[in-house]
Amino acid sequence: MGRRRSEWSTWQSDKYATLDRFVAHTQADDWEGTAAAEEDVSGDGISRLMHQRGLLNPDKDFVAAVSLHLTAEGRKPRTCSLTAYVAARPKKTPWAAVVSNQRSPLHVREVEIEDLSLGDFFCLFKRSNIVLTRNHCNLIGRPFIITSG
């Protein structure tokens, strides 16, 4: 699978990549938005799923980011692919300090998670919310009035 615009861009050399544009995009970008999710009750559903599938060792790795990509044909979903970006869990330094240090590159491996339905994806979280707005409406921070009917 090739790189999508939402994922990696080149930074200074082929040796490094950056997630400075880790923002969702589609081919036409008719709708844009944000997403948020809460961990499931156990603490990390994605890590648990990846561990069960032999894709992650929770004692050595942690999931730094995920990217969900959906395509549809007509009104039927065609593909649902999930890419996880996995980093090594630091041995001595608290991992949050390592992740938040933007001066040094975070070494991650890209892991494709296959055979995952959209429902299965959302069940990895306790709560999730996706907000989409029509492109170029500039609604974030813009006053608006909700009228009835």
N, C-alpha and C positions, 0 to 999 in steps of 0.2 A: 504494500500500500504506500503510495507516495505521500509526501508531506502536505498537509493542508495549511492554508494561510494562517489558521489559528494557532499553529504550533511553533515550530522552530524557525528562527531567521539566523542568518550568518552574522557572526560578530568577530571582527578583526582577523580571523583565520579559520580554516576548516577544522582546526583543533577545538574551537570553542563554538558554542551556540548559546543563544539567549532566549528567554521567554518573555522579553520585554513587550511583546505583542500577544500575550496569552489571552487573547480576546476572541470570542466566537465570531466566525464569519461563514457565510455561504457564498455560492457563486454570485448571486444577485444582491444579497444583503437587503432584501425588501423590508425585513423586520430585524431589529436589534434589541439587545436587552442585557439583563443580568441574571445570575442564578445564585442561590444560596442553599445550603443543606446542613442538617445537624447529624452528628454521628448517631448510629443506631445505639440501642440500649447497651450492647456489649462493648462499645467503644470504637470499633472500626470495622465495619462490615466489608469494605473493599479489601483491607488487609487479610481478613479472615477468609474471604472467598479466594484470594490469590494464594494464600497458604494452603487451603484445601486442594487447590489445583496444582500445587507444586511450583508456583511462580514467584514465591516470596518466602523468605525466612524472617519471621517477625522479630527474632532476636538480633538479626544483623541488618535488616532493611526497614524502611518506612516509605509509604506512598506520599510523595510530595505534591502531586497533581494528577488529575484525570481529565481526559477529553472524551466526550461522548459525541458521536457523529451518527446521524440518522439520515436515511434517504427513503423516499416513498415513490411508488409508481401508482398513479391514480390515487385511490384512497386506501391502498394497502401498503404497509411498511415493507420495504425491500431489504434493507440492511440496518443493523444496529451494531456499531463497533465502539469498543471502549479501549482507549489507550491510557495506560498508567505510566507515570514517570516515577521511578523508584530510586531512592538514594540510600547510601549506606548509613546505618545508624552509628553515630560517633561513639567511640568507646569511653572517652574520658570527659569530653565537653557535652553539656546538655544539648540535645539535638536542635532545640529551638534557637539556640545561639548560633549554631552552624548554619541553619537555614536562613536566618534573618541577616547574616553577614553578606551584604551585596557586593563587597569588594573582591571576593574570590568566587570563581565559578563553582556552582554546585554540580557535582558529578552525578548524573542520573542515567539509568538505563530505561529505554522505552520498551514497554511490555504490552503486547496486544492481548486483550482478553476476549476470547471467542465464545460463541454459543451462549450469549447473554441477551435475554429479551429486555425490552424497555421496562416491563413490569419488574423483572428481576433487578434491574439497575436501581429503580426507585426504592425497592425493598431493602437496599443496602443502607438506607438512611432512615432516621426516625421521622424527620420532616424535610420537605424540600419545597422550594418556591422558584418559579421561573417567571420573569416578567419580560414581555416583548412589547415594543412600541413600533409603530410604523416609522420606517427610516425617514430622517430629516424632519420629524415633528418636534424634536428637541424638547421632550417633556420632562427630563430630569431637572428639577429645580424650577420649572416653569409653573406659574400659577394657572389653575384651571378651575372651572366650576362644574360640578356634577349636577345635571338636571334630571328630573324624573321623566320616565317614558320616552 
